[in-house]
Amino acid sequence: MDLNTIAAAIAVFGAALGAGIGNGAVISKTIESMARQPEMSKELRTQMFIGVGLIEAVPIIAVVVGLLLIFL
């Protein structure tokens, strides 16, 4: 097992951990906001999906970088 493989694993692990924490925070605050102002739920839900999509892009990029570290 070489250092490139370990670096790739650390990159993917860190990105997945960060994305999980970020998604949890975004969804938690969105649900809290919906409970406070139910009339805003459609707008809040739209903003939440945009935020979650952007957060999920980070682990995908980390997997690509990890694969580049392993195979190049």
PDB file as gemmi writes it, atoms N, CA and C in Angstrom:
CRYST1    1.000    1.000    1.000  90.00  90.00  90.00 P 1                      
ATOM      1  N   MET A   1       0.859  -1.179   0.000  1.00  0.00           N  
ATOM      2  CA  MET A   1       0.000   0.000   0.000  1.00  0.00           C  
ATOM      3  C   MET A   1       0.900   1.237   0.000  1.00  0.00           C  
ATOM      4  N   ASP A   2       0.762   2.047  -1.035  1.00  0.00           N  
ATOM      5  CA  ASP A   2       1.628   3.210  -1.140  1.00  0.00           C  
ATOM      6  C   ASP A   2       0.938   4.464  -0.584  1.00  0.00           C  
ATOM      7  N   LEU A   3       1.682   5.541  -0.564  1.00  0.00           N  
ATOM      8  CA  LEU A   3       1.182   6.785   0.034  1.00  0.00           C  
ATOM      9  C   LEU A   3       0.068   7.426  -0.778  1.00  0.00           C  
ATOM     10  N   ASN A   4       0.061   7.207  -2.104  1.00  0.00           N  
ATOM     11  CA  ASN A   4      -1.019   7.760  -2.921  1.00  0.00           C  
ATOM     12  C   ASN A   4      -2.367   7.165  -2.545  1.00  0.00           C  
ATOM     13  N   THR A   5      -2.396   5.885  -2.259  1.00  0.00           N  
ATOM     14  CA  THR A   5      -3.642   5.225  -1.859  1.00  0.00           C  
ATOM     15  C   THR A   5      -4.119   5.759  -0.518  1.00  0.00           C  
ATOM     16  N   ILE A   6      -3.215   5.942   0.411  1.00  0.00           N  
ATOM     17  CA  ILE A   6      -3.579   6.478   1.726  1.00  0.00           C  
ATOM     18  C   ILE A   6      -4.076   7.913   1.592  1.00  0.00           C  
ATOM     19  N   ALA A   7      -3.425   8.706   0.756  1.00  0.00           N  
ATOM     20  CA  ALA A   7      -3.856  10.092   0.538  1.00  0.00           C  
ATOM     21  C   ALA A   7      -5.247  10.137  -0.084  1.00  0.00           C  
ATOM     22  N   ALA A   8      -5.507   9.238  -1.020  1.00  0.00           N  
ATOM     23  CA  ALA A   8      -6.828   9.189  -1.652  1.00  0.00           C  
ATOM     24  C   ALA A   8      -7.894   8.805  -0.633  1.00  0.00           C  
ATOM     25  N   ALA A   9      -7.601   7.841   0.210  1.00  0.00           N  
ATOM     26  CA  ALA A   9      -8.565   7.425   1.224  1.00  0.00           C  
ATOM     27  C   ALA A   9      -8.852   8.548   2.214  1.00  0.00           C  
ATOM     28  N   ILE A  10      -7.831   9.274   2.616  1.00  0.00           N  
ATOM     29  CA  ILE A  10      -8.023  10.386   3.551  1.00  0.00           C  
ATOM     30  C   ILE A  10      -8.847  11.495   2.898  1.00  0.00           C  
ATOM     31  N   ALA A  11      -8.593  11.781   1.628  1.00  0.00           N  
ATOM     32  CA  ALA A  11      -9.338  12.827   0.918  1.00  0.00           C  
ATOM     33  C   ALA A  11     -10.813  12.468   0.815  1.00  0.00           C  
ATOM     34  N   VAL A  12     -11.102  11.236   0.443  1.00  0.00           N  
ATOM     35  CA  VAL A  12     -12.499  10.815   0.299  1.00  0.00           C  
ATOM     36  C   VAL A  12     -13.184  10.760   1.658  1.00  0.00           C  
ATOM     37  N   PHE A  13     -12.496  10.264   2.667  1.00  0.00           N  
ATOM     38  CA  PHE A  13     -13.076  10.207   4.007  1.00  0.00           C  
ATOM     39  C   PHE A  13     -13.401  11.601   4.534  1.00  0.00           C  
ATOM     40  N   GLY A  14     -12.451  12.529   4.399  1.00  0.00           N  
ATOM     41  CA  GLY A  14     -12.675  13.886   4.891  1.00  0.00           C  
ATOM     42  C   GLY A  14     -13.814  14.577   4.176  1.00  0.00           C  
ATOM     43  N   ALA A  15     -13.896  14.393   2.870  1.00  0.00           N  
ATOM     44  CA  ALA A  15     -14.974  15.017   2.102  1.00  0.00           C  
ATOM     45  C   ALA A  15     -16.325  14.423   2.466  1.00  0.00           C  
ATOM     46  N   ALA A  16     -16.382  13.115   2.639  1.00  0.00           N  
ATOM     47  CA  ALA A  16     -17.640  12.471   3.005  1.00  0.00           C  
ATOM     48  C   ALA A  16     -18.087  12.901   4.406  1.00  0.00           C  
ATOM     49  N   LEU A  17     -17.151  12.980   5.322  1.00  0.00           N  
ATOM     50  CA  LEU A  17     -17.472  13.410   6.681  1.00  0.00           C  
ATOM     51  C   LEU A  17     -17.970  14.851   6.687  1.00  0.00           C  
ATOM     52  N   GLY A  18     -17.265  15.721   5.980  1.00  0.00           N  
ATOM     53  CA  GLY A  18     -17.668  17.121   5.913  1.00  0.00           C  
ATOM     54  C   GLY A  18     -19.015  17.299   5.249  1.00  0.00           C  
ATOM     55  N   ALA A  19     -19.274  16.547   4.189  1.00  0.00           N  
ATOM     56  CA  ALA A  19     -20.561  16.639   3.506  1.00  0.00           C  
ATOM     57  C   ALA A  19     -21.693  16.143   4.394  1.00  0.00           C  
ATOM     58  N   GLY A  20     -21.442  15.099   5.144  1.00  0.00           N  
ATOM     59  CA  GLY A  20     -22.473  14.594   6.059  1.00  0.00           C  
ATOM     60  C   GLY A  20     -22.826  15.604   7.135  1.00  0.00           C  
ATOM     61  N   ILE A  21     -21.827  16.217   7.700  1.00  0.00           N  
ATOM     62  CA  ILE A  21     -22.061  17.242   8.725  1.00  0.00           C  
ATOM     63  C   ILE A  21     -22.758  18.455   8.111  1.00  0.00           C  
ATOM     64  N   GLY A  22     -22.305  18.870   6.931  1.00  0.00           N  
ATOM     65  CA  GLY A  22     -22.912  20.017   6.258  1.00  0.00           C  
ATOM     66  C   GLY A  22     -24.361  19.775   5.885  1.00  0.00           C  
ATOM     67  N   ASN A  23     -24.654  18.604   5.332  1.00  0.00           N  
ATOM     68  CA  ASN A  23     -26.034  18.279   4.982  1.00  0.00           C  
ATOM     69  C   ASN A  23     -26.925  18.231   6.220  1.00  0.00           C  
ATOM     70  N   GLY A  24     -26.401  17.682   7.287  1.00  0.00           N  
ATOM     71  CA  GLY A  24     -27.182  17.640   8.524  1.00  0.00           C  
ATOM     72  C   GLY A  24     -27.516  19.024   9.036  1.00  0.00           C  
ATOM     73  N   ALA A  25     -26.559  19.940   8.968  1.00  0.00           N  
ATOM     74  CA  ALA A  25     -26.793  21.302   9.433  1.00  0.00           C  
ATOM     75  C   ALA A  25     -27.806  22.025   8.547  1.00  0.00           C  
ATOM     76  N   VAL A  26     -27.658  21.884   7.234  1.00  0.00           N  
ATOM     77  CA  VAL A  26     -28.573  22.561   6.309  1.00  0.00           C  
ATOM     78  C   VAL A  26     -29.997  22.043   6.482  1.00  0.00           C  
ATOM     79  N   ILE A  27     -30.159  20.740   6.521  1.00  0.00           N  
ATOM     80  CA  ILE A  27     -31.495  20.168   6.643  1.00  0.00           C  
ATOM     81  C   ILE A  27     -32.101  20.484   7.996  1.00  0.00           C  
ATOM     82  N   SER A  28     -31.310  20.446   9.053  1.00  0.00           N  
ATOM     83  CA  SER A  28     -31.797  20.775  10.391  1.00  0.00           C  
ATOM     84  C   SER A  28     -32.324  22.202  10.457  1.00  0.00           C  
ATOM     85  N   LYS A  29     -31.552  23.146   9.926  1.00  0.00           N  
ATOM     86  CA  LYS A  29     -31.976  24.547   9.963  1.00  0.00           C  
ATOM     87  C   LYS A  29     -33.182  24.791   9.063  1.00  0.00           C  
ATOM     88  N   THR A  30     -33.272  24.057   7.950  1.00  0.00           N  
ATOM     89  CA  THR A  30     -34.427  24.215   7.073  1.00  0.00           C  
ATOM     90  C   THR A  30     -35.700  23.725   7.757  1.00  0.00           C  
ATOM     91  N   ILE A  31     -35.634  22.597   8.418  1.00  0.00           N  
ATOM     92  CA  ILE A  31     -36.802  22.076   9.127  1.00  0.00           C  
ATOM     93  C   ILE A  31     -37.195  23.013  10.262  1.00  0.00           C  
ATOM     94  N   GLU A  32     -36.201  23.539  10.959  1.00  0.00           N  
ATOM     95  CA  GLU A  32     -36.478  24.504  12.034  1.00  0.00           C  
ATOM     96  C   GLU A  32     -37.161  25.752  11.473  1.00  0.00           C  
ATOM     97  N   SER A  33     -36.691  26.233  10.337  1.00  0.00           N  
ATOM     98  CA  SER A  33     -37.293  27.418   9.719  1.00  0.00           C  
ATOM     99  C   SER A  33     -38.709  27.133   9.230  1.00  0.00           C  
ATOM    100  N   MET A  34     -38.942  25.935   8.702  1.00  0.00           N  
ATOM    101  CA  MET A  34     -40.287  25.567   8.253  1.00  0.00           C  
ATOM    102  C   MET A  34     -41.260  25.488   9.418  1.00  0.00           C  
ATOM    103  N   ALA A  35     -40.773  25.046  10.561  1.00  0.00           N  
ATOM    104  CA  ALA A  35     -41.635  24.969  11.742  1.00  0.00           C  
ATOM    105  C   ALA A  35     -42.003  26.370  12.237  1.00  0.00           C  
ATOM    106  N   ARG A  36     -41.078  27.316  12.100  1.00  0.00           N  
ATOM    107  CA  ARG A  36     -41.337  28.681  12.540  1.00  0.00           C  
ATOM    108  C   ARG A  36     -42.226  29.451  11.566  1.00  0.00           C  
ATOM    109  N   GLN A  37     -42.014  29.236  10.264  1.00  0.00           N  
ATOM    110  CA  GLN A  37     -42.791  29.950   9.243  1.00  0.00           C  
ATOM    111  C   GLN A  37     -43.263  28.965   8.172  1.00  0.00           C  
ATOM    112  N   PRO A  38     -44.375  28.286   8.411  1.00  0.00           N  
ATOM    113  CA  PRO A  38     -44.852  27.278   7.451  1.00  0.00           C  
ATOM    114  C   PRO A  38     -45.191  27.859   6.076  1.00  0.00           C  
ATOM    115  N   GLU A  39     -45.555  29.128   6.014  1.00  0.00           N  
ATOM    116  CA  GLU A  39     -45.904  29.721   4.726  1.00  0.00           C  
ATOM    117  C   GLU A  39     -44.689  29.878   3.805  1.00  0.00           C  
ATOM    118  N   MET A  40     -43.496  29.798   4.357  1.00  0.00           N  
ATOM    119  CA  MET A  40     -42.269  29.933   3.567  1.00  0.00           C  
ATOM    120  C   MET A  40     -41.674  28.572   3.168  1.00  0.00           C  
ATOM    121  N   SER A  41     -42.392  27.492   3.441  1.00  0.00           N  
ATOM    122  CA  SER A  41     -41.802  26.160   3.265  1.00  0.00           C  
ATOM    123  C   SER A  41     -41.398  25.866   1.822  1.00  0.00           C  
ATOM    124  N   LYS A  42     -42.164  26.348   0.829  1.00  0.00           N  
ATOM    125  CA  LYS A  42     -41.796  26.074  -0.561  1.00  0.00           C  
ATOM    126  C   LYS A  42     -40.465  26.743  -0.913  1.00  0.00           C  
ATOM    127  N   GLU A  43     -40.298  28.003  -0.540  1.00  0.00           N  
ATOM    128  CA  GLU A  43     -39.060  28.709  -0.837  1.00  0.00           C  
ATOM    129  C   GLU A  43     -37.879  28.108  -0.064  1.00  0.00           C  
ATOM    130  N   LEU A  44     -38.128  27.754   1.183  1.00  0.00           N  
ATOM    131  CA  LEU A  44     -37.067  27.162   2.004  1.00  0.00           C  
ATOM    132  C   LEU A  44     -36.624  25.812   1.441  1.00  0.00           C  
ATOM    133  N   ARG A  45     -37.590  25.030   0.998  1.00  0.00           N  
ATOM    134  CA  ARG A  45     -37.265  23.712   0.443  1.00  0.00           C  
ATOM    135  C   ARG A  45     -36.414  23.855  -0.825  1.00  0.00           C  
ATOM    136  N   THR A  46     -36.767  24.823  -1.663  1.00  0.00           N  
ATOM    137  CA  THR A  46     -35.988  25.059  -2.881  1.00  0.00           C  
ATOM    138  C   THR A  46     -34.554  25.439  -2.539  1.00  0.00           C  
ATOM    139  N   GLN A  47     -34.395  26.355  -1.601  1.00  0.00           N  
ATOM    140  CA  GLN A  47     -33.054  26.775  -1.194  1.00  0.00           C  
ATOM    141  C   GLN A  47     -32.275  25.622  -0.565  1.00  0.00           C  
ATOM    142  N   MET A  48     -32.988  24.763   0.186  1.00  0.00           N  
ATOM    143  CA  MET A  48     -32.325  23.622   0.809  1.00  0.00           C  
ATOM    144  C   MET A  48     -31.773  22.669  -0.248  1.00  0.00           C  
ATOM    145  N   PHE A  49     -32.571  22.384  -1.288  1.00  0.00           N  
ATOM    146  CA  PHE A  49     -32.104  21.465  -2.326  1.00  0.00           C  
ATOM    147  C   PHE A  49     -30.915  22.031  -3.085  1.00  0.00           C  
ATOM    148  N   ILE A  50     -30.897  23.333  -3.315  1.00  0.00           N  
ATOM    149  CA  ILE A  50     -29.743  23.954  -3.962  1.00  0.00           C  
ATOM    150  C   ILE A  50     -28.505  23.809  -3.078  1.00  0.00           C  
ATOM    151  N   GLY A  51     -28.658  24.082  -1.780  1.00  0.00           N  
ATOM    152  CA  GLY A  51     -27.540  23.961  -0.845  1.00  0.00           C  
ATOM    153  C   GLY A  51     -27.030  22.542  -0.722  1.00  0.00           C  
ATOM    154  N   VAL A  52     -27.938  21.592  -0.633  1.00  0.00           N  
ATOM    155  CA  VAL A  52     -27.530  20.186  -0.514  1.00  0.00           C  
ATOM    156  C   VAL A  52     -26.821  19.734  -1.786  1.00  0.00           C  
ATOM    157  N   GLY A  53     -27.306  20.187  -2.940  1.00  0.00           N  
ATOM    158  CA  GLY A  53     -26.644  19.834  -4.197  1.00  0.00           C  
ATOM    159  C   GLY A  53     -25.218  20.363  -4.261  1.00  0.00           C  
ATOM    160  N   LEU A  54     -25.023  21.590  -3.799  1.00  0.00           N  
ATOM    161  CA  LEU A  54     -23.675  22.160  -3.794  1.00  0.00           C  
ATOM    162  C   LEU A  54     -22.775  21.450  -2.794  1.00  0.00           C  
ATOM    163  N   ILE A  55     -23.334  21.085  -1.652  1.00  0.00           N  
ATOM    164  CA  ILE A  55     -22.546  20.368  -0.650  1.00  0.00           C  
ATOM    165  C   ILE A  55     -22.147  18.985  -1.174  1.00  0.00           C  
ATOM    166  N   GLU A  56     -23.048  18.327  -1.890  1.00  0.00           N  
ATOM    167  CA  GLU A  56     -22.760  16.981  -2.395  1.00  0.00           C  
ATOM    168  C   GLU A  56     -21.739  16.980  -3.524  1.00  0.00           C  
ATOM    169  N   ALA A  57     -21.501  18.137  -4.131  1.00  0.00           N  
ATOM    170  CA  ALA A  57     -20.504  18.204  -5.198  1.00  0.00           C  
ATOM    171  C   ALA A  57     -19.091  17.982  -4.649  1.00  0.00           C  
ATOM    172  N   VAL A  58     -18.857  18.366  -3.403  1.00  0.00           N  
ATOM    173  CA  VAL A  58     -17.516  18.260  -2.820  1.00  0.00           C  
ATOM    174  C   VAL A  58     -17.041  16.806  -2.716  1.00  0.00           C  
ATOM    175  N   PRO A  59     -17.836  15.864  -2.185  1.00  0.00           N  
ATOM    176  CA  PRO A  59     -17.338  14.476  -2.146  1.00  0.00           C  
ATOM    177  C   PRO A  59     -17.141  13.872  -3.533  1.00  0.00           C  
ATOM    178  N   ILE A  60     -17.950  14.290  -4.499  1.00  0.00           N  
ATOM    179  CA  ILE A  60     -17.773  13.778  -5.856  1.00  0.00           C  
ATOM    180  C   ILE A  60     -16.420  14.231  -6.403  1.00  0.00           C  
ATOM    181  N   ILE A  61     -16.084  15.494  -6.182  1.00  0.00           N  
ATOM    182  CA  ILE A  61     -14.789  16.005  -6.617  1.00  0.00           C  
ATOM    183  C   ILE A  61     -13.659  15.285  -5.870  1.00  0.00           C  
ATOM    184  N   ALA A  62     -13.864  15.008  -4.588  1.00  0.00           N  
ATOM    185  CA  ALA A  62     -12.840  14.304  -3.801  1.00  0.00           C  
ATOM    186  C   ALA A  62     -12.614  12.890  -4.322  1.00  0.00           C  
ATOM    187  N   VAL A  63     -13.668  12.217  -4.745  1.00  0.00           N  
ATOM    188  CA  VAL A  63     -13.505  10.874  -5.313  1.00  0.00           C  
ATOM    189  C   VAL A  63     -12.706  10.945  -6.609  1.00  0.00           C  
ATOM    190  N   VAL A  64     -12.992  11.947  -7.432  1.00  0.00           N  
ATOM    191  CA  VAL A  64     -12.229  12.109  -8.678  1.00  0.00           C  
ATOM    192  C   VAL A  64     -10.761  12.375  -8.373  1.00  0.00           C  
ATOM    193  N   VAL A  65     -10.489  13.250  -7.422  1.00  0.00           N  
ATOM    194  CA  VAL A  65      -9.107  13.533  -7.042  1.00  0.00           C  
ATOM    195  C   VAL A  65      -8.445  12.275  -6.478  1.00  0.00           C  
ATOM    196  N   GLY A  66      -9.177  11.521  -5.672  1.00  0.00           N  
ATOM    197  CA  GLY A  66      -8.640  10.263  -5.140  1.00  0.00           C  
ATOM    198  C   GLY A  66      -8.289   9.274  -6.232  1.00  0.00           C  
ATOM    199  N   LEU A  67      -9.167   9.161  -7.206  1.00  0.00           N  
ATOM    200  CA  LEU A  67      -8.882   8.250  -8.329  1.00  0.00           C  
ATOM    201  C   LEU A  67      -7.685   8.732  -9.137  1.00  0.00           C  
ATOM    202  N   LEU A  68      -7.553  10.040  -9.286  1.00  0.00           N  
ATOM    203  CA  LEU A  68      -6.380  10.572  -9.971  1.00  0.00           C  
ATOM    204  C   LEU A  68      -5.100  10.266  -9.194  1.00  0.00           C  
ATOM    205  N   LEU A  69      -5.171  10.364  -7.875  1.00  0.00           N  
ATOM    206  CA  LEU A  69      -3.988  10.052  -7.063  1.00  0.00           C  
ATOM    207  C   LEU A  69      -3.595   8.583  -7.180  1.00  0.00           C  
ATOM    208  N   ILE A  70      -4.565   7.729  -7.283  1.00  0.00           N  
ATOM    209  CA  ILE A  70      -4.271   6.293  -7.344  1.00  0.00           C  
ATOM    210  C   ILE A  70      -3.752   5.884  -8.727  1.00  0.00           C  
ATOM    211  N   PHE A  71      -4.402   6.368  -9.778  1.00  0.00           N  
ATOM    212  CA  PHE A  71      -4.099   5.837 -11.113  1.00  0.00           C  
ATOM    213  C   PHE A  71      -3.134   6.681 -11.936  1.00  0.00           C  
ATOM    214  N   LEU A  72      -2.778   7.869 -11.473  1.00  0.00           N  
ATOM    215  CA  LEU A  72      -1.818   8.662 -12.243  1.00  0.00           C  
ATOM    216  C   LEU A  72      -0.491   8.779 -11.542  1.00  0.00           C  
TER     217      LEU A  72                                                      
END                                                                             
